[in-house]
């Protein structure tokens, strides 16, 4: 009884709440606590939350968590109790009989209540000291593994491998045909026809090796699945955020349309007021004139009436002579045209049709270009030919920035020595230009509002702020003509030039060369793109290849001539959110898709999609694909077939 009580108090009690464990969790230091107590403790340790690890309340040792980005509650919920604690909890924890009720199984059958002190791992029976001695004296039982309950090792004891059919016979053989561990009796009775039976000692290393390999594979699968779950949870948040953004866009569009309608309403009301005021002014002026004329008639009337009734003939003839000069016809003397009438002309049928056809937008579910089952649909086209261009546009590269929630498309026009930007705001399209010293080539995106642009013939790299119009920030002089350009880090650029010893230079933001990276077969890089793994994708027309190397110069893969899908003129290159590669092939008028490891997947865009001589390519945050094509930038969405 004392042993059982000590077991509960010392080994099944939480050090935080001092009560018997409720849903125990064991840390890497082997200290165990209630999950609820551990969660409360972690929430008081802000430095632990920031460090994304669980400190032990007893020894302060940190325990790493599986998914640091998940909520703290999930950190704790994923912790499991140790095997020893779990075994003791199964036997003595809440919901089981009290420790004091573990009585000797043999004595219980005899009507006695003797406390058990030991447990036989083979018989799975508890004994008191007396009955244990009898157990150990029997020839068939004396070699059984026995654990003392006071040692708290019941679940930790190495149990003998005994046959489940013949419980007193140890497992000594393994049937490979049946994949079953057996005793000698089972072998002679049930496995006589089996051809491959070996000893358990010989088979155990192989089984252990296979299980170890299985564990490794399961560990990889678990890690991959946890990663997928984490990505899906992150995607859920992105979907919710995107939904709210789209709703805000609909409301903004509605407000813009309503503003336009109210503006038209205000204009019509102003016109009605203007014309009405003019009409009223004219009428009032006419009334004033008529009133003056009426007053004249009234005076003449009075003079004439007085003359007629007067006894003085001289006065009568005097009035007669003056009246005779004025017409007294009863005809209408108003010969002026009638005032105009203000009317509102409306075509209600046309207005109703326009309202019905009004579209605030179109809601669709688009897929990622990486999806092999997706198909491109032209979203819109940007015409980049400007009135001031002296030559036909020659677009080398394109990128998309988001500046103050406005998407800005940026292109390099080499022949016209210009950097051009295009964007739409409040249903109006805008474009701006920045004249450079010479023809620009590739764009390196430094941030959502800043870019670096190579100007090879001037041996310059310029940095530009997009506001959303282009504003020159600085001009970096270089020792070489750098064409290909990409951002390796916030403070480093990867740049490629012609006649370079099969390498790409890493530059700081002053243009100073820090080191060089070998690029294999590519000696004169045309375009560079940095992947999500910080690897470099380098394309070159001369050798018709795409090379992938690490930032240290180690080869990853080389994609070149492959039979039916040969590269003819590889130029612009980018990657998707899943790591897939999109490569422009200029002469074949294509954009092809490769896996992250350089395996061909499909032709994403072809000449049938309206592509002609593409060079630059990029993706925006919404999955829209931008490709230069002649004087245009063509923008594509992707949908499942």
Secondary structure, DSSP 8 states (H G I E B T S, - for coil): -HHHHHHHHHHSB-TTT-SB-SSEEE-TTS-EEEHHHHHHHHHT-HHHHHHTEEE-TTT--EEE-S-TTS-HHHHHHT----HHHHHHHHHHSTTS--GGG-B-HHHHHTT---B--EEETTTTEEE-HHHHHHHHHSTTTTTS-EEEGGGT-TTTS----B-SSSTTSB--EEETTTTEEE-HHHHHHH-TT-S-EEEHHHHHHHHHHHHHHHHHHHHHHHHHHHHHHHHHHHHHHHHHHHHHHHHHHHHHHHHHHHHHHHHHHHHHHHHHHHHHHHHHHHHHHHHHHHHHHHHHHHHHHHHHHHHHH-S-HHHHHHHHHHHTTS----S----S-----------HHHHHHHHHH--S--------TT-TTEEEEEEEEEE---TT-SS---EEEEEEEEETTEEEEEEEETTTTEEEEEEEETTEEEEEEEE-SS----EEE-SSSEEEEEEGGGTEEEEEEESSSEEEEEEEE-SS-EEEEEEEETTEEEEEETT-SSEEEEEETTS-EEEEEE-TT-SS-SEEEE-TTS-EEEEETTTTEEEEE-TT--EEEEE---GGG--SSEEEEEE-TTS-EEEEETTTTEEEEE-TTS-EEEEEE-GGGT--SEEEEEE-TTS-EEEEETTEEEEEEEEE-
